[in-house]
C-alpha cells in the first residue's frame, strides 16, 4: 500500500487481521467488538451514524476485506453504510480526503500517513463546514446502501 493510495487504510490495529484474512485464516473479530457496540449505542440513543465509502476499481485487498468482513457487522449494529463507485465520486467532485461530519456543524478532515491515521483537523466555522455538508449530500444521494450493493455484487 503506497502512501496516498485512496484504497489503503493502513491502520496498525488492522494489519494482522488483514494478513489473516488474506491467508484464509479465521478471525473472531473481537478486536472490533467495541466499535460495533459503540455504533449500536449511538443508534439506540436516537442518533444517526452513516458513511459513504468510495469504491475504486480494481478494489484493493483492504477494500475487499472491509466489504466482506468489517462492513456486515457494522451494518448489523446500525451503521448506514453506502457505496459509491470511484468514477462517480470524481464526477461529483467529492473531496479527495476522508472526513467525518458531526451534527452538520463540525467536520474532522482526516490526515493519513504510511502508518495509518495521523490525526484530524477539526473545523467548526460554518463557512468551512458548508462545502463538506454539500459533498456529503451529493455522495449520499448518489450512493447505494451496502445491503443493496451486496445483493448485486459480482
Helices and strands as residue ranges (DSSP letters): H 12-22, G 30-32, H 33-44, E 50-55, H 61-65, I 66-70, H 71-77, E 80-85, H 86-91, E 99-102, E 106-113, E 116-123, H 126-142, E 144-145, H 146-152
